[in-house]
Amino acid sequence: MVDCCIRFITDNAYVQTAIHGTAFCDSAMNSFYMGIRNVKLFSATNTIGFIMGLLGKGQIVAFTAWLCLVIT
C-alpha cells in the first residue's frame, strides 16, 4: 500500500518537475497536495482507466480467438 502511494507521488513529482521546473522535493509536495485536493478526480480516472484496460484486453483475446477460428 505504501509502496504504491510512494510510486504514484514519485511519478507525479517527475511530471511536476518537468512542467514547472521546480526542485524534486517541492514537486513531490505539490503533487501530493494536488492528489489530496482532487481525490475524486484521481479515483474516477483510475477506475475508468482500469475498465478501459479490461475492455482492451478482452477485445484482444476475442479477436485472437476469432482469428484462430477463421484460420483453422
PDB file of N, H, CA, C and O in Angstrom:
ATOM      1  N   MET A   1       0.828  -1.192   0.000  1.00  0.00           N
ATOM      2  CA  MET A   1       0.000   0.000   0.000  1.00  0.00           C
ATOM      3  C   MET A   1       0.871   1.254   0.000  1.00  0.00           C
ATOM      4  O   MET A   1       0.651   2.163  -0.800  1.00  0.00           O
ATOM      5  N   VAL A   2       1.848   1.304   0.883  1.00  0.00           N
ATOM      6  H   VAL A   2       2.027   0.565   1.533  1.00  0.00           H
ATOM      7  CA  VAL A   2       2.714   2.476   0.967  1.00  0.00           C
ATOM      8  C   VAL A   2       3.575   2.579  -0.282  1.00  0.00           C
ATOM      9  O   VAL A   2       3.815   3.675  -0.789  1.00  0.00           O
ATOM     10  N   ASP A   3       4.042   1.429  -0.781  1.00  0.00           N
ATOM     11  H   ASP A   3       3.847   0.538  -0.370  1.00  0.00           H
ATOM     12  CA  ASP A   3       4.874   1.429  -1.985  1.00  0.00           C
ATOM     13  C   ASP A   3       4.105   1.996  -3.172  1.00  0.00           C
ATOM     14  O   ASP A   3       4.660   2.749  -3.973  1.00  0.00           O
ATOM     15  N   CYS A   4       2.844   1.641  -3.283  1.00  0.00           N
ATOM     16  H   CYS A   4       2.393   1.030  -2.632  1.00  0.00           H
ATOM     17  CA  CYS A   4       2.003   2.154  -4.368  1.00  0.00           C
ATOM     18  C   CYS A   4       1.864   3.669  -4.270  1.00  0.00           C
ATOM     19  O   CYS A   4       1.954   4.370  -5.278  1.00  0.00           O
ATOM     20  N   CYS A   5       1.646   4.169  -3.068  1.00  0.00           N
ATOM     21  H   CYS A   5       1.573   3.600  -2.250  1.00  0.00           H
ATOM     22  CA  CYS A   5       1.499   5.621  -2.876  1.00  0.00           C
ATOM     23  C   CYS A   5       2.795   6.357  -3.192  1.00  0.00           C
ATOM     24  O   CYS A   5       2.779   7.407  -3.833  1.00  0.00           O
ATOM     25  N   ILE A   6       3.908   5.805  -2.743  1.00  0.00           N
ATOM     26  H   ILE A   6       3.921   4.951  -2.222  1.00  0.00           H
ATOM     27  CA  ILE A   6       5.208   6.441  -2.996  1.00  0.00           C
ATOM     28  C   ILE A   6       5.501   6.460  -4.490  1.00  0.00           C
ATOM     29  O   ILE A   6       5.983   7.464  -5.015  1.00  0.00           O
ATOM     30  N   ARG A   7       5.217   5.363  -5.175  1.00  0.00           N
ATOM     31  H   ARG A   7       4.826   4.548  -4.749  1.00  0.00           H
ATOM     32  CA  ARG A   7       5.444   5.296  -6.614  1.00  0.00           C
ATOM     33  C   ARG A   7       4.565   6.311  -7.345  1.00  0.00           C
ATOM     34  O   ARG A   7       5.018   6.963  -8.286  1.00  0.00           O
ATOM     35  N   PHE A   8       3.308   6.446  -6.912  1.00  0.00           N
ATOM     36  H   PHE A   8       2.940   5.916  -6.148  1.00  0.00           H
ATOM     37  CA  PHE A   8       2.391   7.412  -7.514  1.00  0.00           C
ATOM     38  C   PHE A   8       2.895   8.836  -7.323  1.00  0.00           C
ATOM     39  O   PHE A   8       2.894   9.632  -8.263  1.00  0.00           O
ATOM     40  N   ILE A   9       3.326   9.157  -6.104  1.00  0.00           N
ATOM     41  H   ILE A   9       3.327   8.511  -5.341  1.00  0.00           H
ATOM     42  CA  ILE A   9       3.828  10.505  -5.818  1.00  0.00           C
ATOM     43  C   ILE A   9       5.111  10.770  -6.589  1.00  0.00           C
ATOM     44  O   ILE A   9       5.307  11.874  -7.099  1.00  0.00           O
ATOM     45  N   THR A  10       5.984   9.780  -6.682  1.00  0.00           N
ATOM     46  H   THR A  10       5.825   8.884  -6.268  1.00  0.00           H
ATOM     47  CA  THR A  10       7.242   9.954  -7.392  1.00  0.00           C
ATOM     48  C   THR A  10       7.001  10.207  -8.876  1.00  0.00           C
ATOM     49  O   THR A  10       7.611  11.103  -9.460  1.00  0.00           O
ATOM     50  N   ASP A  11       6.115   9.423  -9.487  1.00  0.00           N
ATOM     51  H   ASP A  11       5.620   8.696  -9.012  1.00  0.00           H
ATOM     52  CA  ASP A  11       5.818   9.634 -10.907  1.00  0.00           C
ATOM     53  C   ASP A  11       5.243  11.025 -11.141  1.00  0.00           C
ATOM     54  O   ASP A  11       5.638  11.715 -12.081  1.00  0.00           O
ATOM     55  N   ASN A  12       4.319  11.432 -10.296  1.00  0.00           N
ATOM     56  H   ASN A  12       3.998  10.871  -9.533  1.00  0.00           H
ATOM     57  CA  ASN A  12       3.737  12.766 -10.446  1.00  0.00           C
ATOM     58  C   ASN A  12       4.739  13.861 -10.122  1.00  0.00           C
ATOM     59  O   ASN A  12       4.663  14.952 -10.688  1.00  0.00           O
ATOM     60  N   ALA A  13       5.663  13.595  -9.235  1.00  0.00           N
ATOM     61  H   ALA A  13       5.725  12.709  -8.775  1.00  0.00           H
ATOM     62  CA  ALA A  13       6.699  14.586  -8.920  1.00  0.00           C
ATOM     63  C   ALA A  13       7.595  14.821 -10.133  1.00  0.00           C
ATOM     64  O   ALA A  13       7.985  15.955 -10.412  1.00  0.00           O
ATOM     65  N   TYR A  14       7.920  13.748 -10.852  1.00  0.00           N
ATOM     66  H   TYR A  14       7.603  12.827 -10.625  1.00  0.00           H
ATOM     67  CA  TYR A  14       8.721  13.915 -12.075  1.00  0.00           C
ATOM     68  C   TYR A  14       7.956  14.746 -13.112  1.00  0.00           C
ATOM     69  O   TYR A  14       8.547  15.575 -13.804  1.00  0.00           O
ATOM     70  N   VAL A  15       6.657  14.523 -13.213  1.00  0.00           N
ATOM     71  H   VAL A  15       6.177  13.850 -12.651  1.00  0.00           H
ATOM     72  CA  VAL A  15       5.847  15.290 -14.152  1.00  0.00           C
ATOM     73  C   VAL A  15       5.816  16.759 -13.736  1.00  0.00           C
ATOM     74  O   VAL A  15       5.977  17.650 -14.569  1.00  0.00           O
ATOM     75  N   GLN A  16       5.608  17.003 -12.446  1.00  0.00           N
ATOM     76  H   GLN A  16       5.476  16.278 -11.770  1.00  0.00           H
ATOM     77  CA  GLN A  16       5.592  18.386 -11.939  1.00  0.00           C
ATOM     78  C   GLN A  16       6.947  19.063 -12.171  1.00  0.00           C
ATOM     79  O   GLN A  16       7.001  20.242 -12.522  1.00  0.00           O
ATOM     80  N   THR A  17       8.030  18.323 -11.977  1.00  0.00           N
ATOM     81  H   THR A  17       7.986  17.366 -11.692  1.00  0.00           H
ATOM     82  CA  THR A  17       9.356  18.880 -12.197  1.00  0.00           C
ATOM     83  C   THR A  17       9.543  19.254 -13.665  1.00  0.00           C
ATOM     84  O   THR A  17      10.091  20.312 -13.973  1.00  0.00           O
ATOM     85  N   ALA A  18       9.092  18.397 -14.562  1.00  0.00           N
ATOM     86  H   ALA A  18       8.646  17.537 -14.312  1.00  0.00           H
ATOM     87  CA  ALA A  18       9.239  18.670 -15.986  1.00  0.00           C
ATOM     88  C   ALA A  18       8.386  19.861 -16.427  1.00  0.00           C
ATOM     89  O   ALA A  18       8.812  20.662 -17.260  1.00  0.00           O
ATOM     90  N   ILE A  19       7.192  19.971 -15.869  1.00  0.00           N
ATOM     91  H   ILE A  19       6.846  19.320 -15.193  1.00  0.00           H
ATOM     92  CA  ILE A  19       6.295  21.044 -16.297  1.00  0.00           C
ATOM     93  C   ILE A  19       6.713  22.386 -15.722  1.00  0.00           C
ATOM     94  O   ILE A  19       6.812  23.372 -16.451  1.00  0.00           O
ATOM     95  N   HIS A  20       6.960  22.429 -14.412  1.00  0.00           N
ATOM     96  H   HIS A  20       6.880  21.628 -13.819  1.00  0.00           H
ATOM     97  CA  HIS A  20       7.203  23.703 -13.734  1.00  0.00           C
ATOM     98  C   HIS A  20       8.678  24.026 -13.533  1.00  0.00           C
ATOM     99  O   HIS A  20       9.023  25.180 -13.275  1.00  0.00           O
ATOM    100  N   GLY A  21       9.554  23.031 -13.645  1.00  0.00           N
ATOM    101  H   GLY A  21       9.273  22.094 -13.853  1.00  0.00           H
ATOM    102  CA  GLY A  21      10.980  23.273 -13.471  1.00  0.00           C
ATOM    103  C   GLY A  21      11.388  23.513 -12.026  1.00  0.00           C
ATOM    104  O   GLY A  21      12.415  24.141 -11.768  1.00  0.00           O
ATOM    105  N   THR A  22      10.593  23.018 -11.079  1.00  0.00           N
ATOM    106  H   THR A  22       9.759  22.508 -11.289  1.00  0.00           H
ATOM    107  CA  THR A  22      10.932  23.181  -9.662  1.00  0.00           C
ATOM    108  C   THR A  22      11.770  21.997  -9.194  1.00  0.00           C
ATOM    109  O   THR A  22      11.950  21.019  -9.920  1.00  0.00           O
ATOM    110  N   ALA A  23      12.277  22.102  -7.974  1.00  0.00           N
ATOM    111  H   ALA A  23      12.131  22.897  -7.385  1.00  0.00           H
ATOM    112  CA  ALA A  23      13.064  21.019  -7.395  1.00  0.00           C
ATOM    113  C   ALA A  23      12.179  19.795  -7.162  1.00  0.00           C
ATOM    114  O   ALA A  23      10.955  19.902  -7.082  1.00  0.00           O
ATOM    115  N   PHE A  24      12.828  18.622  -7.053  1.00  0.00           N
ATOM    116  H   PHE A  24      13.822  18.535  -7.117  1.00  0.00           H
ATOM    117  CA  PHE A  24      12.068  17.381  -6.920  1.00  0.00           C
ATOM    118  C   PHE A  24      11.239  17.359  -5.639  1.00  0.00           C
ATOM    119  O   PHE A  24      10.080  16.945  -5.668  1.00  0.00           O
ATOM    120  N   CYS A  25      11.802  17.792  -4.530  1.00  0.00           N
ATOM    121  H   CYS A  25      12.743  18.129  -4.507  1.00  0.00           H
ATOM    122  CA  CYS A  25      11.064  17.758  -3.260  1.00  0.00           C
ATOM    123  C   CYS A  25       9.862  18.706  -3.294  1.00  0.00           C
ATOM    124  O   CYS A  25       8.784  18.359  -2.811  1.00  0.00           O
ATOM    125  N   ASP A  26      10.043  19.879  -3.853  1.00  0.00           N
ATOM    126  H   ASP A  26      10.918  20.160  -4.246  1.00  0.00           H
ATOM    127  CA  ASP A  26       8.911  20.808  -3.999  1.00  0.00           C
ATOM    128  C   ASP A  26       7.844  20.220  -4.917  1.00  0.00           C
ATOM    129  O   ASP A  26       6.647  20.338  -4.654  1.00  0.00           O
ATOM    130  N   SER A  27       8.290  19.592  -5.986  1.00  0.00           N
ATOM    131  H   SER A  27       9.262  19.496  -6.199  1.00  0.00           H
ATOM    132  CA  SER A  27       7.347  18.978  -6.915  1.00  0.00           C
ATOM    133  C   SER A  27       6.615  17.807  -6.275  1.00  0.00           C
ATOM    134  O   SER A  27       5.425  17.610  -6.521  1.00  0.00           O
ATOM    135  N   ALA A  28       7.323  17.022  -5.450  1.00  0.00           N
ATOM    136  H   ALA A  28       8.290  17.182  -5.250  1.00  0.00           H
ATOM    137  CA  ALA A  28       6.680  15.907  -4.755  1.00  0.00           C
ATOM    138  C   ALA A  28       5.619  16.425  -3.789  1.00  0.00           C
ATOM    139  O   ALA A  28       4.530  15.859  -3.694  1.00  0.00           O
ATOM    140  N   MET A  29       5.938  17.498  -3.077  1.00  0.00           N
ATOM    141  H   MET A  29       6.822  17.957  -3.155  1.00  0.00           H
ATOM    142  CA  MET A  29       4.967  18.082  -2.157  1.00  0.00           C
ATOM    143  C   MET A  29       3.751  18.627  -2.927  1.00  0.00           C
ATOM    144  O   MET A  29       2.609  18.422  -2.515  1.00  0.00           O
ATOM    145  N   ASN A  30       4.004  19.314  -4.033  1.00  0.00           N
ATOM    146  H   ASN A  30       4.931  19.480  -4.368  1.00  0.00           H
ATOM    147  CA  ASN A  30       2.906  19.852  -4.837  1.00  0.00           C
ATOM    148  C   ASN A  30       2.044  18.736  -5.427  1.00  0.00           C
ATOM    149  O   ASN A  30       0.819  18.850  -5.460  1.00  0.00           O
ATOM    150  N   SER A  31       2.674  17.668  -5.890  1.00  0.00           N
ATOM    151  H   SER A  31       3.670  17.575  -5.863  1.00  0.00           H
ATOM    152  CA  SER A  31       1.891  16.572  -6.470  1.00  0.00           C
ATOM    153  C   SER A  31       1.096  15.841  -5.401  1.00  0.00           C
ATOM    154  O   SER A  31      -0.010  15.371  -5.668  1.00  0.00           O
ATOM    155  N   PHE A  32       1.646  15.738  -4.185  1.00  0.00           N
ATOM    156  H   PHE A  32       2.545  16.120  -3.968  1.00  0.00           H
ATOM    157  CA  PHE A  32       0.907  15.107  -3.086  1.00  0.00           C
ATOM    158  C   PHE A  32      -0.333  15.921  -2.743  1.00  0.00           C
ATOM    159  O   PHE A  32      -1.424  15.366  -2.607  1.00  0.00           O
ATOM    160  N   TYR A  33      -0.171  17.233  -2.604  1.00  0.00           N
ATOM    161  H   TYR A  33       0.715  17.684  -2.714  1.00  0.00           H
ATOM    162  CA  TYR A  33      -1.311  18.086  -2.285  1.00  0.00           C
ATOM    163  C   TYR A  33      -2.322  18.138  -3.428  1.00  0.00           C
ATOM    164  O   TYR A  33      -3.524  18.251  -3.190  1.00  0.00           O
ATOM    165  N   MET A  34      -1.840  18.057  -4.661  1.00  0.00           N
ATOM    166  H   MET A  34      -0.864  17.966  -4.854  1.00  0.00           H
ATOM    167  CA  MET A  34      -2.746  18.018  -5.787  1.00  0.00           C
ATOM    168  C   MET A  34      -3.582  16.729  -5.751  1.00  0.00           C
ATOM    169  O   MET A  34      -4.773  16.748  -6.058  1.00  0.00           O
ATOM    170  N   GLY A  35      -2.956  15.632  -5.380  1.00  0.00           N
ATOM    171  H   GLY A  35      -1.988  15.617  -5.131  1.00  0.00           H
ATOM    172  CA  GLY A  35      -3.688  14.375  -5.249  1.00  0.00           C
ATOM    173  C   GLY A  35      -4.701  14.411  -4.126  1.00  0.00           C
ATOM    174  O   GLY A  35      -5.786  13.845  -4.251  1.00  0.00           O
ATOM    175  N   ILE A  36      -4.360  15.071  -3.028  1.00  0.00           N
ATOM    176  H   ILE A  36      -3.478  15.531  -2.927  1.00  0.00           H
ATOM    177  CA  ILE A  36      -5.285  15.186  -1.890  1.00  0.00           C
ATOM    178  C   ILE A  36      -6.479  16.070  -2.270  1.00  0.00           C
ATOM    179  O   ILE A  36      -7.618  15.760  -1.922  1.00  0.00           O
ATOM    180  N   ARG A  37      -6.217  17.162  -2.979  1.00  0.00           N
ATOM    181  H   ARG A  37      -5.292  17.413  -3.262  1.00  0.00           H
ATOM    182  CA  ARG A  37      -7.303  18.069  -3.358  1.00  0.00           C
ATOM    183  C   ARG A  37      -8.239  17.461  -4.393  1.00  0.00           C
ATOM    184  O   ARG A  37      -9.418  17.810  -4.439  1.00  0.00           O
ATOM    185  N   ASN A  38      -7.736  16.565  -5.214  1.00  0.00           N
ATOM    186  H   ASN A  38      -6.778  16.281  -5.177  1.00  0.00           H
ATOM    187  CA  ASN A  38      -8.521  16.015  -6.320  1.00  0.00           C
ATOM    188  C   ASN A  38      -8.705  14.511  -6.200  1.00  0.00           C
ATOM    189  O   ASN A  38      -8.521  13.789  -7.180  1.00  0.00           O
ATOM    190  N   VAL A  39      -9.062  14.029  -5.026  1.00  0.00           N
ATOM    191  H   VAL A  39      -9.212  14.616  -4.230  1.00  0.00           H
ATOM    192  CA  VAL A  39      -9.198  12.600  -4.791  1.00  0.00           C
ATOM    193  C   VAL A  39     -10.277  12.005  -5.693  1.00  0.00           C
ATOM    194  O   VAL A  39     -10.080  10.937  -6.273  1.00  0.00           O
ATOM    195  N   LYS A  40     -11.404  12.684  -5.812  1.00  0.00           N
ATOM    196  H   LYS A  40     -11.564  13.552  -5.341  1.00  0.00           H
ATOM    197  CA  LYS A  40     -12.498  12.159  -6.644  1.00  0.00           C
ATOM    198  C   LYS A  40     -12.077  12.053  -8.101  1.00  0.00           C
ATOM    199  O   LYS A  40     -12.366  11.054  -8.759  1.00  0.00           O
ATOM    200  N   LEU A  41     -11.406  13.058  -8.600  1.00  0.00           N
ATOM    201  H   LEU A  41     -11.171  13.869  -8.065  1.00  0.00           H
ATOM    202  CA  LEU A  41     -10.978  13.055  -9.992  1.00  0.00           C
ATOM    203  C   LEU A  41      -9.961  11.950 -10.251  1.00  0.00           C
ATOM    204  O   LEU A  41     -10.040  11.253 -11.262  1.00  0.00           O
ATOM    205  N   PHE A  42      -9.003  11.790  -9.336  1.00  0.00           N
ATOM    206  H   PHE A  42      -8.938  12.357  -8.515  1.00  0.00           H
ATOM    207  CA  PHE A  42      -7.992  10.746  -9.499  1.00  0.00           C
ATOM    208  C   PHE A  42      -8.615   9.362  -9.434  1.00  0.00           C
ATOM    209  O   PHE A  42      -8.265   8.487 -10.226  1.00  0.00           O
ATOM    210  N   SER A  43      -9.534   9.154  -8.499  1.00  0.00           N
ATOM    211  H   SER A  43      -9.818   9.865  -7.855  1.00  0.00           H
ATOM    212  CA  SER A  43     -10.145   7.825  -8.385  1.00  0.00           C
ATOM    213  C   SER A  43     -11.043   7.539  -9.585  1.00  0.00           C
ATOM    214  O   SER A  43     -11.086   6.403 -10.059  1.00  0.00           O
ATOM    215  N   ALA A  44     -11.759   8.543 -10.085  1.00  0.00           N
ATOM    216  H   ALA A  44     -11.724   9.466  -9.699  1.00  0.00           H
ATOM    217  CA  ALA A  44     -12.593   8.339 -11.270  1.00  0.00           C
ATOM    218  C   ALA A  44     -11.725   8.013 -12.485  1.00  0.00           C
ATOM    219  O   ALA A  44     -12.047   7.111 -13.258  1.00  0.00           O
ATOM    220  N   THR A  45     -10.638   8.740 -12.650  1.00  0.00           N
ATOM    221  H   THR A  45     -10.377   9.473 -12.022  1.00  0.00           H
ATOM    222  CA  THR A  45      -9.739   8.485 -13.769  1.00  0.00           C
ATOM    223  C   THR A  45      -9.108   7.111 -13.657  1.00  0.00           C
ATOM    224  O   THR A  45      -8.970   6.412 -14.661  1.00  0.00           O
ATOM    225  N   ASN A  46      -8.725   6.716 -12.465  1.00  0.00           N
ATOM    226  H   ASN A  46      -8.837   7.284 -11.649  1.00  0.00           H
ATOM    227  CA  ASN A  46      -8.139   5.405 -12.244  1.00  0.00           C
ATOM    228  C   ASN A  46      -9.137   4.305 -12.546  1.00  0.00           C
ATOM    229  O   ASN A  46      -8.781   3.299 -13.159  1.00  0.00           O
ATOM    230  N   THR A  47     -10.388   4.480 -12.123  1.00  0.00           N
ATOM    231  H   THR A  47     -10.678   5.298 -11.624  1.00  0.00           H
ATOM    232  CA  THR A  47     -11.421   3.480 -12.376  1.00  0.00           C
ATOM    233  C   THR A  47     -11.715   3.360 -13.866  1.00  0.00           C
ATOM    234  O   THR A  47     -11.823   2.251 -14.389  1.00  0.00           O
ATOM    235  N   ILE A  48     -11.845   4.478 -14.544  1.00  0.00           N
ATOM    236  H   ILE A  48     -11.757   5.379 -14.119  1.00  0.00           H
ATOM    237  CA  ILE A  48     -12.105   4.448 -15.984  1.00  0.00           C
ATOM    238  C   ILE A  48     -10.933   3.813 -16.726  1.00  0.00           C
ATOM    239  O   ILE A  48     -11.140   3.042 -17.663  1.00  0.00           O
ATOM    240  N   GLY A  49      -9.723   4.123 -16.324  1.00  0.00           N
ATOM    241  H   GLY A  49      -9.555   4.750 -15.563  1.00  0.00           H
ATOM    242  CA  GLY A  49      -8.544   3.510 -16.943  1.00  0.00           C
ATOM    243  C   GLY A  49      -8.504   2.012 -16.736  1.00  0.00           C
ATOM    244  O   GLY A  49      -8.127   1.265 -17.639  1.00  0.00           O
ATOM    245  N   PHE A  50      -8.893   1.563 -15.540  1.00  0.00           N
ATOM    246  H   PHE A  50      -9.199   2.169 -14.806  1.00  0.00           H
ATOM    247  CA  PHE A  50      -8.929   0.127 -15.251  1.00  0.00           C
ATOM    248  C   PHE A  50      -9.962  -0.570 -16.130  1.00  0.00           C
ATOM    249  O   PHE A  50      -9.691  -1.632 -16.689  1.00  0.00           O
ATOM    250  N   ILE A  51     -11.146   0.028 -16.250  1.00  0.00           N
ATOM    251  H   ILE A  51     -11.366   0.891 -15.796  1.00  0.00           H
ATOM    252  CA  ILE A  51     -12.209  -0.562 -17.072  1.00  0.00           C
ATOM    253  C   ILE A  51     -11.789  -0.599 -18.540  1.00  0.00           C
ATOM    254  O   ILE A  51     -12.001  -1.604 -19.219  1.00  0.00           O
ATOM    255  N   MET A  52     -11.202   0.478 -19.028  1.00  0.00           N
ATOM    256  H   MET A  52     -11.030   1.294 -18.476  1.00  0.00           H
ATOM    257  CA  MET A  52     -10.750   0.501 -20.422  1.00  0.00           C
ATOM    258  C   MET A  52      -9.648  -0.532 -20.669  1.00  0.00           C
ATOM    259  O   MET A  52      -9.600  -1.150 -21.733  1.00  0.00           O
ATOM    260  N   GLY A  53      -8.771  -0.717 -19.695  1.00  0.00           N
ATOM    261  H   GLY A  53      -8.809  -0.215 -18.830  1.00  0.00           H
ATOM    262  CA  GLY A  53      -7.734  -1.742 -19.823  1.00  0.00           C
ATOM    263  C   GLY A  53      -8.326  -3.136 -19.913  1.00  0.00           C
ATOM    264  O   GLY A  53      -7.884  -3.955 -20.719  1.00  0.00           O
ATOM    265  N   LEU A  54      -9.339  -3.409 -19.077  1.00  0.00           N
ATOM    266  H   LEU A  54      -9.699  -2.744 -18.423  1.00  0.00           H
ATOM    267  CA  LEU A  54     -10.006  -4.706 -19.141  1.00  0.00           C
ATOM    268  C   LEU A  54     -10.714  -4.905 -20.473  1.00  0.00           C
ATOM    269  O   LEU A  54     -10.631  -5.981 -21.065  1.00  0.00           O
ATOM    270  N   LEU A  55     -11.409  -3.875 -20.950  1.00  0.00           N
ATOM    271  H   LEU A  55     -11.476  -3.001 -20.469  1.00  0.00           H
ATOM    272  CA  LEU A  55     -12.082  -3.984 -22.245  1.00  0.00           C
ATOM    273  C   LEU A  55     -11.085  -4.205 -23.376  1.00  0.00           C
ATOM    274  O   LEU A  55     -11.339  -4.999 -24.282  1.00  0.00           O
ATOM    275  N   GLY A  56      -9.970  -3.517 -23.329  1.00  0.00           N
ATOM    276  H   GLY A  56      -9.764  -2.872 -22.593  1.00  0.00           H
ATOM    277  CA  GLY A  56      -8.946  -3.689 -24.360  1.00  0.00           C
ATOM    278  C   GLY A  56      -8.360  -5.096 -24.345  1.00  0.00           C
ATOM    279  O   GLY A  56      -8.183  -5.710 -25.397  1.00  0.00           O
ATOM    280  N   LYS A  57      -8.062  -5.602 -23.159  1.00  0.00           N
ATOM    281  H   LYS A  57      -8.206  -5.103 -22.304  1.00  0.00           H
ATOM    282  CA  LYS A  57      -7.538  -6.965 -23.066  1.00  0.00           C
ATOM    283  C   LYS A  57      -8.566  -7.975 -23.546  1.00  0.00           C
ATOM    284  O   LYS A  57      -8.218  -8.942 -24.225  1.00  0.00           O
ATOM    285  N   GLY A  58      -9.825  -7.758 -23.200  1.00  0.00           N
ATOM    286  H   GLY A  58     -10.107  -6.973 -22.649  1.00  0.00           H
ATOM    287  CA  GLY A  58     -10.886  -8.655 -23.651  1.00  0.00           C
ATOM    288  C   GLY A  58     -11.033  -8.644 -25.166  1.00  0.00           C
ATOM    289  O   GLY A  58     -11.245  -9.689 -25.781  1.00  0.00           O
ATOM    290  N   GLN A  59     -10.923  -7.468 -25.764  1.00  0.00           N
ATOM    291  H   GLN A  59     -10.751  -6.619 -25.265  1.00  0.00           H
ATOM    292  CA  GLN A  59     -11.018  -7.374 -27.214  1.00  0.00           C
ATOM    293  C   GLN A  59      -9.843  -8.064 -27.898  1.00  0.00           C
ATOM    294  O   GLN A  59     -10.024  -8.697 -28.939  1.00  0.00           O
ATOM    295  N   ILE A  60      -8.662  -7.955 -27.340  1.00  0.00           N
ATOM    296  H   ILE A  60      -8.515  -7.441 -26.495  1.00  0.00           H
ATOM    297  CA  ILE A  60      -7.502  -8.623 -27.916  1.00  0.00           C
ATOM    298  C   ILE A  60      -7.676 -10.135 -27.855  1.00  0.00           C
ATOM    299  O   ILE A  60      -7.390 -10.835 -28.826  1.00  0.00           O
ATOM    300  N   VAL A  61      -8.143 -10.640 -26.713  1.00  0.00           N
ATOM    301  H   VAL A  61      -8.375 -10.071 -25.924  1.00  0.00           H
ATOM    302  CA  VAL A  61      -8.367 -12.078 -26.573  1.00  0.00           C
ATOM    303  C   VAL A  61      -9.454 -12.547 -27.533  1.00  0.00           C
ATOM    304  O   VAL A  61      -9.300 -13.579 -28.187  1.00  0.00           O
ATOM    305  N   ALA A  62     -10.540 -11.805 -27.622  1.00  0.00           N
ATOM    306  H   ALA A  62     -10.665 -10.967 -27.091  1.00  0.00           H
ATOM    307  CA  ALA A  62     -11.644 -12.191 -28.509  1.00  0.00           C
ATOM    308  C   ALA A  62     -11.211 -12.165 -29.975  1.00  0.00           C
ATOM    309  O   ALA A  62     -11.546 -13.075 -30.734  1.00  0.00           O
ATOM    310  N   PHE A  63     -10.478 -11.145 -30.374  1.00  0.00           N
ATOM    311  H   PHE A  63     -10.205 -10.406 -29.758  1.00  0.00           H
ATOM    312  CA  PHE A  63     -10.022 -11.051 -31.754  1.00  0.00           C
ATOM    313  C   PHE A  63      -9.054 -12.178 -32.091  1.00  0.00           C
ATOM    314  O   PHE A  63      -9.118 -12.752 -33.178  1.00  0.00           O
ATOM    315  N   THR A  64      -8.155 -12.496 -31.157  1.00  0.00           N
ATOM    316  H   THR A  64      -8.102 -12.029 -30.274  1.00  0.00           H
ATOM    317  CA  THR A  64      -7.203 -13.573 -31.388  1.00  0.00           C
ATOM    318  C   THR A  64      -7.919 -14.911 -31.502  1.00  0.00           C
ATOM    319  O   THR A  64      -7.577 -15.720 -32.365  1.00  0.00           O
ATOM    320  N   ALA A  65      -8.906 -15.158 -30.646  1.00  0.00           N
ATOM    321  H   ALA A  65      -9.183 -14.502 -29.945  1.00  0.00           H
ATOM    322  CA  ALA A  65      -9.679 -16.413 -30.716  1.00  0.00           C
ATOM    323  C   ALA A  65     -10.451 -16.480 -32.024  1.00  0.00           C
ATOM    324  O   ALA A  65     -10.493 -17.533 -32.660  1.00  0.00           O
ATOM    325  N   TRP A  66     -11.065 -15.373 -32.437  1.00  0.00           N
ATOM    326  H   TRP A  66     -11.032 -14.518 -31.920  1.00  0.00           H
ATOM    327  CA  TRP A  66     -11.807 -15.344 -33.694  1.00  0.00           C
ATOM    328  C   TRP A  66     -10.871 -15.598 -34.873  1.00  0.00           C
ATOM    329  O   TRP A  66     -11.214 -16.340 -35.793  1.00  0.00           O
ATOM    330  N   LEU A  67      -9.683 -14.980 -34.847  1.00  0.00           N
ATOM    331  H   LEU A  67      -9.404 -14.377 -34.099  1.00  0.00           H
ATOM    332  CA  LEU A  67      -8.728 -15.144 -35.921  1.00  0.00           C
ATOM    333  C   LEU A  67      -8.247 -16.596 -36.010  1.00  0.00           C
ATOM    334  O   LEU A  67      -8.058 -17.124 -37.106  1.00  0.00           O
ATOM    335  N   CYS A  68      -8.054 -17.228 -34.868  1.00  0.00           N
ATOM    336  H   CYS A  68      -8.208 -16.799 -33.978  1.00  0.00           H
ATOM    337  CA  CYS A  68      -7.640 -18.642 -34.873  1.00  0.00           C
ATOM    338  C   CYS A  68      -8.750 -19.516 -35.444  1.00  0.00           C
ATOM    339  O   CYS A  68      -8.466 -20.467 -36.173  1.00  0.00           O
ATOM    340  N   LEU A  69     -10.002 -19.216 -35.131  1.00  0.00           N
ATOM    341  H   LEU A  69     -10.233 -18.443 -34.539  1.00  0.00           H
ATOM    342  CA  LEU A  69     -11.123 -19.980 -35.687  1.00  0.00           C
ATOM    343  C   LEU A  69     -11.230 -19.788 -37.191  1.00  0.00           C
ATOM    344  O   LEU A  69     -11.532 -20.736 -37.916  1.00  0.00           O
ATOM    345  N   VAL A  70     -10.987 -18.579 -37.665  1.00  0.00           N
ATOM    346  H   VAL A  70     -10.742 -17.809 -37.075  1.00  0.00           H
ATOM    347  CA  VAL A  70     -11.072 -18.298 -39.101  1.00  0.00           C
ATOM    348  C   VAL A  70      -9.941 -18.999 -39.851  1.00  0.00           C
ATOM    349  O   VAL A  70     -10.160 -19.551 -40.930  1.00  0.00           O
ATOM    350  N   ILE A  71      -8.766 -18.979 -39.301  1.00  0.00           N
ATOM    351  H   ILE A  71      -8.589 -18.530 -38.425  1.00  0.00           H
ATOM    352  CA  ILE A  71      -7.602 -19.564 -39.978  1.00  0.00           C
ATOM    353  C   ILE A  71      -7.701 -21.078 -40.052  1.00  0.00           C
ATOM    354  O   ILE A  71      -7.326 -21.665 -41.067  1.00  0.00           O
ATOM    355  N   THR A  72      -8.199 -21.731 -38.997  1.00  0.00           N
ATOM    356  H   THR A  72      -8.504 -21.255 -38.172  1.00  0.00           H
ATOM    357  CA  THR A  72      -8.242 -23.201 -39.000  1.00  0.00           C
ATOM    358  C   THR A  72      -9.409 -23.748 -39.703  1.00  0.00           C
ATOM    359  O   THR A  72      -9.568 -24.967 -39.781  1.00  0.00           O
TER     360      THR A  72
END
